[in-house]
Amino acid sequence: MTLGGLTLAISILVDDATVTIENIERHLHLGKDLYTAIFDGASEIALPALTGAIMTMGVATANSILMVSFAHQRLAAGVPPLSAALEAGANRIRPVLRTALAMIIGMVPMALALGEGAE
């Protein structure tokens, strides 16, 4: 689950970089000079991209901490390392999914550009 979160964060950053480059090209074709096109193109995506990336990385980090700390507790109880890792994955999957779902639900209004300042 944590590797999936990190993969998602990296793919979001790559996608946002592509959109930013396309925005800069569009502003250049509108006749703006290079620096204005870069500033306008980057400012259109910068805040939502940064917010999404930070939240995704934060959730992935929090979920990995949950799993590793549970595995450490099982190791301290004398469980073999492989069994501790498998138990951590099986027992912590629900909290990990709840955390990820809460982030997704919280990010939907921003992703759909709903609410104040979405024009």
ABEGO torsion letter per residue (X at the ends): XAAAAAAAAAAAAAAAAAAAAAAAAAAAAAGBBAAAAAAAAAAAAAAAAAAAAAAAAAAAAAAAAAAAAAAAAAAAAGBBAAAAAAAAAAAAAAAAAAAAAAAAAAAAAAAAGBEBGAX
